[in-house]
Amino acid sequence: MHVRAGTQPDARVRLRDHGRPADTGDRGDLIVQFEVPVPAMLDTESERLLRRFARLRKEVAALTSSQPGAFDRVGDAFDSSD
């Protein structure tokens, strides 16, 4: 299975004819849901790199605003100070 770049958490993909076989011998569809684990705590270096990544993606506003961005999806483990 190929996962496309940009696939979001909780996205679902249907794989036709890859599910359980029915009594008739036909196969059903397999539904795959993507889950992304989010660390609750990061060390100082990991937090620094994540903040840098957010800046590179022009998501600096996401560090302090209510607009969601990639940084927000990592979790609320950080405050807004650098």
C-alpha positions, 0 to 999 in steps of 0.5 A: 500500500502506498501512503501519499504525502500529506495524508492526514491523521484519521484519513481513511482509504478503501482498498477494494477487494482486499477485505474478508472473503464472503461466503460467495468467495468474493472479497469485501473492501478493506478500510484503512484509517491512519493514526498518528501517535503524538508524543506527550513530552519532547526533549529540548532539542526535539522541541527546538527542531519542531519549532524550526520546522513550523517556521520553515513551513511559515506556520509561525502564527500557529505557535501563538494563534488559534489557527491550527497548523502542523505545530498544533497537531503535535499537541499542546505540550509546548508553551508559546515562548522560544 
